[in-house]
Amino acid sequence: MEAGGGIEKQHTRTFLKIQDGCNSFCTYCIIPYARGKSRSIPVADLVNRINDLYAEGSREVVLTGVHIGDYEDQIGDRKYVMEDLLENLLAKTKMPRFRLSSLEPVEVSERLLDLYQDSRLCPHFHMSIQSANTDVLFHMKRKYTQADVQKSLRAIADRVPGSFVGMDVITGFPTETEEQFQDTYDCLKDLPWTKLHVFPYSERQGTRAAAMDVSVYPHVRAERAARLRELSIQRYTEQANLQIGSMKRVLVLKNAAKGGQGLSHDYWPVDISGAESFLDHWAGQEVDVKVTGYDHSNKQHMEGHLIGEVLS
């Protein structure tokens, strides 16, 4: 398997596939049947590819895969896991910004959090939790509990304070009762995070969940999703307003897709005041920006973006 992504040289951010396939067989997911077993790209190949991307102008690499927590490379008698890969990328490349795609709670190890003390590993986590109710997680065949969700989010807040934390959540899984959904809601309401990506459960033919003899009405799935999305908007707005007055290191994008011309080190989209006069000159570079406000007027996005001015 070759490293995916990084073909378009006009991009300042590159999504680089480090792994494909999945060994988990969660009951709602068809991916292991479609993509096969987990397989990873060798460490040396990824180091070389990232050095090439840096030479081509990329200044941020997002390491992606179906399940990057399954990353594994065998070199001689030693098995290299995701933390080993990150250590090599930080030591052997000049790429100034790295991000990870989805992690499960039990994959937020102490060793991983130690690596986040290197500023090149951006303080941004995307957590694939799907539910925060232990019984629902069991029926999803997820390999963690509510306690693991709580532990991972609190560890991130403690070890990498100020991180942007997004999470995937599914509402209306076939076995999810109203009480279990409320348990997820109450649990998340009291934990540190920034944004939820909420998906009403959707049947996938050929999965075990689709064959279960219980189900949740589609309108109930949608109602639960709406409640979590409202919680997410409230949290995101609170966190965005807390950013006002702060200084951020912002990568000016050549192709902005998140509502701002720049993306901060900690994953906030930033509209840069007076940007038109210097965008072409600064595109692909990092600039220091003072956050002066939060704009939620663009209804195209559920969440708004920060407003900032470049510090001279």
N, C-alpha and C positions, 0 to 999 in steps of 0.2 A: 504494500500500500504506500502510495506517495503522499507527501504532505499536501493537504488541500488548501486552497485559498492563496491569496497573495499574488494573483496574476495581474490584477489591474494596478499599473504603476502610478495612476493618478490619485490613489487613495493615501491618506495619511494614517489611517487605521486599517489593519489587516486582520481578518479572521482566519486563523490557521488551524486546520484540523490535525490533532495529534493522535486521535483514536477513533475507531468506528466499531459498530456492533455493541451488543450488550448481553451480559450473562444473568441479568436479574429476573426476567420474566415476571414483572409486575402484572397483576391480574387484569388491569385495564389497558395494557399497552401491547401493540402489535409489532413494535420495532425489533425485538429479538428474532421473531419469525421472519421478518423482512430483511434485516441486515446481517443476521448471523451472530456468531460468537464475537466477543471483544477481541480486537487486535489493535496493536499500537505501532506508531512510527518510531524507529530507533532514535535514541538521544542524539547521536552524532549527526543524523540527517536533519533533525530539527535545529540544531545549533547552526549548521551550514545554511539552512534555508532562512533563518532569521538574520544571519549576517548578510545574506543576499538582499533581503527585504530592507535592511537598514541602508545598504548601499544604494538601493533604488528609491529611497526617500521616505519609507514608512517610519513612523516615530512611536507607534503603539501597536502591539500585537495582542489579540484576544485568542487565547488557547481554547479551542472548541473540540467537541466530539459528542458522540451519543451519550457516553458516560465516562467523563475524564477521570473520575475516581478509580476506574478500572485500569488506568494507564500502567503498562508494564513492559519493560525491556530487559532482556537477558544479555549481560555482557560477561562472558566467561562464566565463573561460578556465582556471580552476583546478580540478583534481581533488582532492577531499578524501578522505583515507583514514582508517583507524581512529584513528591517532594524532592527526589533525586534529580528529576528532570529540571525542576525549577532552579535548584542549586547550580546545575550546569549552565542553564540559560543566563542566569545572573552573572556567573563567573566568566563565561566565554563569549558573550556578545555585548555590544554597546547599546542595544535597544533601550531607550530611556523609560518606556512604560510597558508593563505587562498587565493583562487582566486574565482571570479565569472565568470560564462559563460555569454552568450549573454544578453545584456541589450538594451532596446529601449531608445531613447533620453529623453523622458519624465520621464523615471525611474531613471535618474541621479539626485536625489534630493539633496538639501542642507544637509539634515540629513545623506544621504549616504556618501557624500563627507566628512562630519565631521568624520564619522567612519574610513575613509581612513587615518586619522591622526594617527591611531594606526598602527605601522609598521608591525604588523602581517597580515594585509590586504594588499596584494601585490599591488604595483602601476601598475596595468595592467587592461585594460578595453577592452572587446570585444563588440563592438557596432553593433547591428542589425539595420542598417538604410535602406538598400535596394535601396534607391534613395535619392537624395537631391533636387528634384524638387517637389514643392508642389502639382501640378496637378497630376503628376504620383503617388505620395503618396496617394492622394485622391482616385484614381481609384484602387490602390492596397488595399484600405481600411485600410491603416495605420493611426494611431490616432495621428499624429503629422505633422508638416510642416517643410519647409526648415529652418525657423527661429528657430525651436526647435532643429534641427540638429546643427545649428551654436552655439546656446546658450549652449548646452550640451558639445560640444567639447571644447569650450572656457572656460567653467567652470572647466572642468577636468584639462586643462592646467594651469589654475590660482590656483586651490585649491590643486592639486596633481601634481606639476610640475615634469617633467621627466618621466611621466607615458608612458608605452608602450600601444598604442591604435590601435587595429585592428578593421576593419569594414567589414561587409558583404554588398555587393552591387550587384544588379541584373541589367543587361543591356538588352535592347530590350523587355521590358514589352509591351504587345500589343498596348497600347495607347501612348507609348513613341515616340515622334517625334525627329528628329535630333536636333532641337533647345532645346528641353527639356533635351536630353542627354547632350548637350553642357553646359546647365545650371548646371546640376549635376557636370560635369567635372570642370567647372570654380569655382563652390562653394567649392568643395573639395580641389582644388588646393590651395586655400587661407586659409584653416583651419589647425589646429594642429592635426596631427595623425601620425602613424608609418607605417601601412601596410593595404592594401586592400585585401579582399578575394572576387574575382569577379566571378560571375556566369552568363553566358548567360541565358536568360529566357528559360525555358523548360515547355511545356504544361503538365498539370496534369489533366487527365480525371476526370470529376465530379466537377471541380472547375469552378467558375464563369468566371475567366479570359480565360479559354479554350473555353468558349462559346461566347466570344466577337466577334463582326463582323469586327474587325480590327486586324491586326497583323503586326509584323516586320519580314522581311525576315531573315532566319537563318544566312546567311552570314553577314548581317548587325549587328545582335546581337553579332556575333563573333568579328567583326571589332571593335565595341564599347568596348567589353570586353578587347580586346588587347590594346586599347588605355589607358584604366584605369589600366591595369596590368603594362604597361610601366611607367605610373605615379607612381604606387606603388613601383616599383623597384628603380626608381630614389629617391623617398622619403626615402625608407628603407636604401639605400646605404648612403645617406646623414646623416641620423640619426645614422647609424652604425659607420661611421667614426668619429662622434662627441663623441662616447663612448671611443675612444682610449685615454689612460692615466687615465681613471677613475678607481675607486675601486668598486668592486661589491661583494655582498654576494651571493655565488653560491652554489646551492644544487647539490652535485655529484650524478648522477643518476646510478641506478643499470641497468636499461634498457634504453639507450639513443635512442631517435627516431627523434630528431630534428636536427641532424648534429653535435652536440657537446656532450661531456661527462657530461656537467653540464647545469643547467638552472638558470639564475640569478633571484634575487628577482623581478626585473622589466622585466622578461620574455625574455631576450636575451639568445639564445643558445650559449654556450661557450665551445670551444675546449681548454682544459687545457694542456699547454706545459708540457711534461714529465709525463703525467698523468698515463702512464702504471705502473709506479713504486709505485703509492699509491692508485690507483682506488679501489682495493679490500678493502684496509684499510679504505678509506674515504667514500665509497659508502653509501648513505643514510644520510650523514652529510653535514652541511654547512661549506664552507671554504671561506676565504677572497681572492679575486683574483684581480690582476691588469690587466686591458685590455691593450694588447700590439699591437693588430692589428685586421684586418677584412679580412676574407678569403671568396672569392666568386668563388673559383676554382671548387667546387663540383657542377657539372651541374645537379645532381639529384634533387637539391633544387633550386627553382627560386631565393630565397634569400640565402645569405651566413650566416656565423656565426662568432662570435667574437673569438679572440684568446687571452688567458690570462695565467698568471703564478701565482701560489699560493704564497701568501705572508707568509714568515716565521715568 
